[in-house]
Structure formats: C-alpha cells, structure tokens
Amino acid sequence: MSQSQPHPSHSTFTPPINLAADTPTSQPKDLITPYLRAKIMSARPEELRMLLLDGAVRFARQAQDGLATKNFEQSYVGITKCRDIVVELMTSIREDHNPDLAKNIKALYSFIFTELTEANLARSAERMTKIVELLEYERETWALLLDKVAAERANAAPQTDATDGPSGRISLSA
C-alpha cells in the first residue's frame, strides 16, 4: 500500500452531522437548506425576526416535550437551540428608535435565557411551559406588528389602475 493513502482501518471518513435532525421525523438537512436559504435571503428584517421567534417556540416546545417524557437528550437539544436563538434576538435589538422599549425587550429575553438555563438544570417541564407561553406571546405580538407594517406599506404604496396604459391595455409597469 502506498504511503499517500491511509490504511483502510484508519479511515478518515467521518459521517456528516445533520444539524436539522432535531427529532426522529426531521428531514435531512440538505433537503430543507435551499428552501430556508431562499426564505431567509428574501426576507425583510422584521420577517427574519419572526423566523427566529418561530424557531425559538419550536425548540422550546421540543424541550418541553423532552422534559415531560424524561427524554433529556431531546430537552437538551431544544433548550440549547432555543437559548442560541434568544441570544440572537437579544443582541440584534436596535436601541436607536426607542431605547426604553429596547431595554425592556432585552430584559425579557435575558429573563427567558435565565429561565431556559434553570429549566435545564432543574429538568423542569413546568418552567419550560412558562417559557413556551412567553415566547408564544412574543411571537403573537410580533405577528400583530407585521400585520400593521404590511397595512402601512399597502396604504403608502401608490395606487395605480391596471388599465392605465394606452387604449385600455393592461400595463405591466408599476
């Protein structure tokens, strides 16, 4: 056997880690990556925040289910991913528009982060239930804000008639 090739018993192959495999029913990462990438790349900042909140709620529920069924690996994965998302939510808050509101929201996320840590240490499904409720409430609040922003954008957009073109033809310009 040549020196440039490793011995078969010392294989350098390591199986790929599937970061999307949160539950036994998850699809392989490479099946969802193009969809998520397209969704993220085309999303507005407020939509990205909604995606983060969706993920936080999803992983918090996963952790809650894991704690309730004494599946501590599932709860650990859910809590860890939820904490990562909460940190991202907390650190991406802009204070330039409303510093007092930003401070209050950061305090909420800091509380959620601490509760996630405590729920993990205590293995408490009850604590996770409260975290899920807080995250769902935050998500609902953000959804209302997105609806309001969409309505404001629709009202601010110039209203054009589709038949403004010459001789009543449909115009493709906006």
C-alpha positions as CSV (number, residue, x, y, z in Angstrom):
1,M,0.0,0.0,0.0
2,S,1.4,3.4,-0.9
3,Q,2.3,6.0,1.7
4,S,-0.1,8.6,0.4
5,Q,-3.2,6.5,1.0
6,P,-4.4,5.9,4.6
7,H,-4.7,2.4,5.8
8,P,-8.3,1.1,5.5
9,S,-8.6,0.5,9.2
10,H,-7.7,4.2,9.8
11,S,-10.4,5.7,7.7
12,T,-10.6,9.5,7.6
13,F,-14.2,9.4,6.7
14,T,-16.5,11.0,9.3
15,P,-20.2,10.9,8.8
16,P,-21.8,14.3,8.2
17,I,-23.6,15.8,11.2
18,N,-27.2,16.5,10.4
19,L,-27.9,19.7,12.3
20,A,-31.5,19.7,11.2
21,A,-32.1,16.3,12.9
22,D,-33.9,17.7,15.9
23,T,-36.5,14.9,16.0
24,P,-36.7,11.5,14.5
25,T,-39.1,12.8,11.9
26,S,-36.9,15.7,10.7
27,Q,-35.9,15.7,7.0
28,P,-32.3,15.6,6.1
29,K,-30.6,19.0,6.2
30,D,-29.8,19.1,2.5
31,L,-33.5,18.8,1.6
32,I,-34.5,21.9,3.6
33,T,-31.4,24.1,3.2
34,P,-32.3,25.5,-0.2
35,Y,-35.8,26.4,0.9
36,L,-34.6,28.0,4.2
37,R,-31.8,29.8,2.4
38,A,-34.2,31.3,-0.2
39,K,-36.7,32.2,2.6
40,I,-34.0,33.9,4.7
41,M,-32.3,35.7,1.8
42,S,-35.5,37.2,0.5
43,A,-37.0,38.1,3.9
44,R,-37.2,41.6,5.3
45,P,-35.6,42.3,8.7
46,E,-38.9,42.1,10.5
47,E,-39.7,38.7,8.8
48,L,-36.3,37.4,9.9
49,R,-37.1,38.2,13.4
50,M,-40.4,36.3,13.0
51,L,-38.5,33.3,11.7
52,L,-36.2,33.4,14.8
53,L,-39.3,33.6,17.1
54,D,-40.8,30.6,15.2
55,G,-37.6,28.7,15.8
56,A,-37.5,29.6,19.5
57,V,-41.0,28.5,20.0
58,R,-40.4,25.2,18.1
59,F,-37.3,24.4,20.1
60,A,-38.9,25.4,23.4
61,R,-41.8,23.0,22.7
62,Q,-39.3,20.3,21.8
63,A,-37.5,20.8,25.1
64,Q,-40.8,20.9,27.0
65,D,-41.8,17.6,25.4
66,G,-38.4,16.1,26.2
67,L,-38.7,17.1,29.8
68,A,-42.2,15.8,30.1
69,T,-41.2,12.4,28.7
70,K,-37.9,12.3,30.5
71,N,-36.0,12.4,27.2
72,F,-33.2,14.5,28.4
73,E,-31.3,14.5,25.2
74,Q,-34.3,15.9,23.3
75,S,-34.7,18.5,26.0
76,Y,-31.1,19.5,26.0
77,V,-31.0,19.9,22.2
78,G,-34.2,22.0,22.3
79,I,-33.0,24.2,25.2
80,T,-29.6,24.7,23.6
81,K,-31.0,25.8,20.3
82,C,-33.7,27.9,21.9
83,R,-31.1,29.7,24.0
84,D,-29.0,30.4,20.9
85,I,-32.0,32.0,19.2
86,V,-32.8,34.0,22.3
87,V,-29.3,35.3,22.4
88,E,-29.6,36.3,18.7
89,L,-32.9,38.0,19.4
90,M,-31.4,39.9,22.3
91,T,-28.3,41.0,20.6
92,S,-30.0,42.2,17.4
93,I,-32.3,44.7,19.1
94,R,-31.6,48.2,17.9
95,E,-31.7,50.9,20.6
96,D,-31.7,53.9,18.3
97,H,-35.5,54.1,17.7
98,N,-36.8,53.6,21.2
99,P,-34.2,53.0,23.9
100,D,-36.7,52.3,26.7
101,L,-38.6,49.7,24.7
102,A,-35.3,48.1,23.6
103,K,-34.2,47.9,27.2
104,N,-37.4,46.2,28.3
105,I,-37.3,43.7,25.4
106,K,-33.7,42.9,26.2
107,A,-34.7,42.3,29.8
108,L,-37.5,39.9,28.7
109,Y,-35.0,37.9,26.6
110,S,-32.5,37.9,29.4
111,F,-35.2,36.5,31.7
112,I,-36.1,33.9,29.1
113,F,-32.4,32.9,28.7
114,T,-32.1,32.6,32.5
115,E,-35.2,30.5,32.8
116,L,-34.1,28.2,30.0
117,T,-30.9,27.6,31.9
118,E,-32.7,27.0,35.1
119,A,-35.3,24.7,33.5
120,N,-32.4,22.7,32.0
121,L,-30.6,22.4,35.4
122,A,-33.8,21.6,37.3
123,R,-35.2,19.4,34.4
124,S,-38.5,21.2,35.0
125,A,-41.2,20.8,32.4
126,E,-43.3,23.4,34.3
127,R,-40.7,26.0,33.8
128,M,-40.5,25.2,30.1
129,T,-44.3,25.6,29.9
130,K,-43.9,29.2,31.1
131,I,-41.1,29.8,28.7
132,V,-43.2,28.5,25.8
133,E,-46.0,30.7,26.8
134,L,-43.7,33.8,26.9
135,L,-42.2,33.0,23.5
136,E,-45.7,32.4,22.0
137,Y,-46.9,35.7,23.4
138,E,-43.9,37.5,22.0
139,R,-44.5,35.7,18.6
140,E,-48.1,36.8,18.6
141,T,-47.1,40.3,19.4
142,W,-44.6,40.3,16.5
143,A,-47.2,38.9,14.2
144,L,-49.6,41.8,15.0
145,L,-46.7,44.2,14.3
146,L,-46.0,42.6,11.0
147,D,-49.7,42.9,10.1
148,K,-49.6,46.6,11.0
149,V,-46.4,47.2,9.0
150,A,-47.9,45.4,6.0
151,A,-51.1,47.5,6.2
152,E,-49.0,50.7,6.4
153,R,-46.9,49.7,3.4
154,A,-50.1,48.9,1.4
155,N,-51.5,52.3,2.3
156,A,-48.3,54.1,1.4
157,A,-47.9,52.3,-1.9
158,P,-49.1,54.4,-4.9
159,Q,-52.4,53.2,-6.1
160,T,-52.3,52.6,-9.9
161,D,-55.0,51.3,-12.1
162,A,-54.1,48.1,-14.0
163,T,-55.6,49.6,-17.2
164,D,-53.7,52.9,-17.2
165,G,-52.0,52.0,-20.4
166,P,-53.0,53.4,-23.8
167,S,-56.2,52.2,-25.3
168,G,-57.2,50.3,-22.2
169,R,-54.5,47.7,-22.4
170,I,-53.1,46.2,-19.2
171,S,-49.9,47.9,-18.0
172,L,-47.1,45.8,-16.7
173,S,-45.2,48.7,-15.2
174,A,-45.7,49.5,-11.5
